[in-house]
Amino acid sequence: MAVSMTPADDPFEPVIVRGRVVEWLDGDAAWDVIDAIAQKYIGQPYSRDEDRVVALVSPDHQIVGRA
């Protein structure tokens, strides 16, 4: 799995993580993680409109900032 993000105000400041999915969470275990993240960023639990899963990733390679 690879995730690459950049802040909107500085597209030359990358955050890149590459790794392997070591565990999949679904059901209540997944919702615990999803709701914790949602609470931090939107101040409330995440909508239950669709089923969700969580991939736990063991990072092999990380870059933060200009490489």
Secondary structure, DSSP 4 states (H G I P E B T S, - for coil): -EEEE--TT-TTS-EEEEEEEEEEE-HHHHHHHHHHHHHHHHSSPPP-SS---EEEEEEEEEEES--
